[in-house]
């Protein structure tokens, strides 16, 4: 009997676009890159959460973490991807992780994410997403949830890349993917309430005497 080889299904075009852009340039911005069902699940979750579900965002990690309103002024809610309402987000972000590993052999091990709420006047000054003494955040993912965002509404994500300065409007469904350690970026002051989900694909930082937690 002849052997039968079953090819895996082709990835969605959006995943291929994201992974190829990251591999070629170290960043990629894709309007309408987040599937509509995933976007809607996140919008619905954020609406149920309400303003009291967020807390002031901090700068740094672990014992060095601190709140600094001169650097960062927004509020966040860390996501538990096991929540049933977040299943579309969990499945999509996991499919992207698998595709990045298959295409670029990145060894991405885990994922963490939070919702971010920027109120009018909130901002985040230029920074990178890798922390001092800890290099396990490898790829940053930002997805936007804002319907009818206009040029004058502020809140732009600015990426400082070797290809030049990239300005990203936080319009619903837009996806930005970039290398965490290599792409400085900032968020300009928002002029209306601005919502997004930010996530990070990480390497396994475990050692014989320390188990690396997701965050």
Secondary structure per residue as TSV (DSSP state, phi and psi in degrees):
chain	resnum	aa	ss	phi	psi
A	1	X	-	360.0	132.7
A	2	X	-	-67.8	142.7
A	3	X	-	-67.9	143.1
A	4	X	-	-111.6	121.6
A	5	X	-	-104.6	122.5
A	6	X	-	-100.8	115.0
A	7	X	-	-79.4	142.6
A	8	X	-	-65.7	152.4
A	9	X	-	-62.6	146.5
A	10	X	-	-65.3	141.1
A	11	X	-	-68.8	154.1
A	12	X	-	-56.0	145.9
A	13	X	H	-54.4	-33.9
A	14	X	H	-64.0	-40.0
A	15	X	H	-65.7	-39.7
A	16	X	H	-66.1	-40.6
A	17	X	H	-63.1	-44.1
A	18	X	H	-64.4	-46.7
A	19	X	H	-69.1	-38.9
A	20	X	H	-70.1	-37.6
A	21	X	H	-65.2	-41.8
A	22	X	H	-62.6	-42.9
A	23	X	H	-66.0	-37.8
A	24	X	H	-81.2	-41.8
A	25	X	H	-117.0	-15.2
A	26	X	S	87.2	-1.2
A	27	X	E	-159.6	160.3
A	28	X	E	-158.0	142.6
A	29	X	E	-122.1	126.4
A	30	X	E	-130.0	102.7
A	31	X	T	-61.1	140.9
A	32	X	T	57.9	27.9
A	33	X	-	-78.9	-21.5
A	34	X	S	-90.4	122.9
A	35	X	-	-54.3	148.2
A	36	X	H	-63.1	-36.3
A	37	X	H	-68.2	-33.7
A	38	X	H	-70.1	-44.9
A	39	X	H	-57.0	-47.2
A	40	X	H	-65.3	-38.1
A	41	X	H	-61.1	-41.0
A	42	X	H	-70.5	-40.4
A	43	X	H	-61.9	-43.9
A	44	X	H	-65.4	-41.2
A	45	X	H	-62.7	-44.6
A	46	X	H	-63.3	-37.8
A	47	X	H	-66.1	-39.9
A	48	X	H	-70.4	-28.9
A	49	X	H	-64.9	-45.7
A	50	X	-	75.7	169.8
A	51	X	G	-63.5	-31.6
A	52	X	G	-72.9	-9.9
A	53	X	G	-82.9	-1.5
A	54	X	-	-108.3	156.9
A	55	X	E	-133.8	160.5
A	56	X	E	-60.7	132.6
A	57	X	-	-74.7	150.3
A	58	X	-	-113.4	168.3
A	59	X	B	-114.3	137.1
A	60	X	S	94.1	-170.0
A	61	X	S	-148.0	148.2
A	62	X	G	61.5	-137.4
A	63	X	G	-67.2	-16.9
A	64	X	G	-91.2	0.9
A	65	X	-	-68.6	136.6
A	66	X	B	-154.4	157.6
A	67	X	-	-94.8	126.9
A	68	X	-	-135.4	97.2
A	69	X	T	-68.0	-11.1
A	70	X	T	-81.2	-18.2
A	71	X	T	-103.7	-43.0
A	72	X	B	-142.6	127.5
A	73	X	-	-137.0	82.0
A	74	X	-	-153.3	176.8
A	75	X	E	-123.9	148.8
A	76	X	E	-134.2	160.0
A	77	X	E	-138.9	112.3
A	78	X	E	-69.2	135.6
A	79	X	-	-92.5	137.9
A	80	X	-	-100.6	101.3
A	81	X	T	-63.9	-9.4
A	82	X	T	-77.2	-12.3
A	83	X	S	-61.9	130.9
A	84	X	G	-55.2	-35.7
A	85	X	G	-67.8	-18.0
A	86	X	G	-99.5	10.1
A	87	X	H	-56.2	-42.6
A	88	X	H	-61.4	-39.0
A	89	X	H	-67.5	-44.0
A	90	X	H	-60.1	-45.8
A	91	X	H	-67.1	-41.8
A	92	X	H	-69.0	-45.6
A	93	X	H	-65.0	-32.9
A	94	X	H	-71.0	-38.9
A	95	X	H	-64.0	-34.8
A	96	X	H	-67.5	-42.1
A	97	X	H	-58.5	-47.2
A	98	X	H	-62.0	-42.1
A	99	X	H	-67.3	-40.4
A	100	X	H	-61.2	-41.6
A	101	X	H	-66.6	-41.7
A	102	X	H	-67.1	-39.7
A	103	X	H	-78.4	-44.1
A	104	X	H	-117.5	4.1
A	105	X	-	52.1	48.5
A	106	X	-	-83.1	-17.5
A	107	X	-	68.7	29.7
A	108	X	-	-69.0	129.3
A	109	X	-	-108.4	-40.6
A	110	X	E	-145.4	173.8
A	111	X	E	-142.9	141.4
A	112	X	E	-136.3	149.1
A	113	X	E	-155.1	158.4
A	114	X	E	-144.2	154.7
A	115	X	E	-79.1	143.3
A	116	X	E	-125.1	133.5
A	117	X	E	-118.8	117.0
A	118	X	E	-103.7	116.3
A	119	X	-	-81.6	165.7
A	120	X	T	-51.9	126.0
A	121	X	T	96.4	-15.2
A	122	X	-	-73.5	151.7
A	123	X	-	-156.2	174.4
A	124	X	E	-147.0	113.8
A	125	X	E	-70.7	169.6
A	126	X	E	-56.3	132.8
A	127	X	E	-160.7	171.2
A	128	X	-	-119.2	161.7
A	129	X	S	-93.2	8.1
A	130	X	-	-99.1	136.9
A	131	X	B	-97.5	152.8
A	132	X	T	-58.8	128.5
A	133	X	T	76.3	9.6
A	134	X	B	-147.6	110.5
A	135	X	-	-115.3	29.8
A	136	X	-	-93.3	-9.1
A	137	X	E	-80.1	118.2
A	138	X	E	-109.7	-41.1
A	139	X	E	-131.0	129.2
A	140	X	E	-101.0	140.1
A	141	X	E	-128.8	127.6
A	142	X	E	-129.0	129.4
A	143	X	E	-128.1	139.0
A	144	X	E	-107.0	148.3
A	145	X	-	-123.0	17.6
A	146	X	B	-102.0	113.3
A	147	X	T	-77.5	145.6
A	148	X	T	57.8	38.0
A	149	X	-	-75.8	135.3
A	150	X	-	-115.5	162.2
A	151	X	G	-54.5	-37.9
A	152	X	G	-81.6	2.6
A	153	X	G	-83.8	-5.5
A	154	X	B	69.1	-156.6
A	155	X	-	68.9	19.8
A	156	X	-	-68.4	143.6
A	157	X	E	-87.5	127.1
A	158	X	E	-111.2	120.6
A	159	X	E	-104.1	128.6
A	160	X	E	-101.9	101.8
A	161	X	E	-120.0	168.7
A	162	X	T	-66.1	-18.9
A	163	X	T	-87.3	-2.8
A	164	X	E	119.0	-175.6
A	165	X	E	-85.4	125.5
A	166	X	E	-110.2	126.0
A	167	X	E	-105.8	126.5
A	168	X	E	-118.3	117.6
A	169	X	-	-76.0	138.5
A	170	X	-	-81.9	54.3
A	171	X	B	-82.9	147.4
A	172	X	T	-55.5	130.8
A	173	X	T	91.6	-13.6
A	174	X	-	-71.5	138.8
A	175	X	E	-120.4	132.9
A	176	X	E	-118.9	130.1
A	177	X	E	-130.5	129.8
A	178	X	E	-156.5	161.8
A	179	X	E	-72.6	124.7
A	180	X	T	-63.0	-38.6
A	181	X	T	-85.9	-14.2
A	182	X	T	-113.3	-14.1
A	183	X	-	-115.4	99.4
A	184	X	E	-64.5	147.4
A	185	X	E	-156.4	163.7
A	186	X	E	-147.8	164.8
A	187	X	E	-118.0	121.2
A	188	X	-	-71.5	155.5
A	189	X	-	-55.4	134.0
A	190	X	B	-83.1	151.0
A	191	X	S	-111.6	-0.3
A	192	X	S	-150.7	168.7
A	193	X	-	-59.3	130.7
A	194	X	E	-128.1	128.8
A	195	X	E	-122.9	142.0
A	196	X	E	-153.3	167.8
A	197	X	E	-121.6	129.9
A	198	X	E	-116.9	137.5
A	199	X	E	-140.8	163.2
A	200	X	E	-138.3	128.5
A	201	X	E	-89.0	134.8
A	202	X	E	-126.4	154.0
A	203	X	-	-81.7	166.9
A	204	X	-	-85.1	111.2
A	205	X	-	-94.7	17.9
A	206	X	-	-68.1	152.0
A	207	X	B	-135.8	172.4
A	208	X	T	-56.6	-26.2
A	209	X	T	-113.5	12.2
A	210	X	B	-153.8	126.1
A	211	X	-	-92.8	126.6
A	212	X	-	-78.4	116.1
A	213	X	-	-80.1	166.0
A	214	X	-	-60.3	-30.8
A	215	X	-	-159.6	360.0
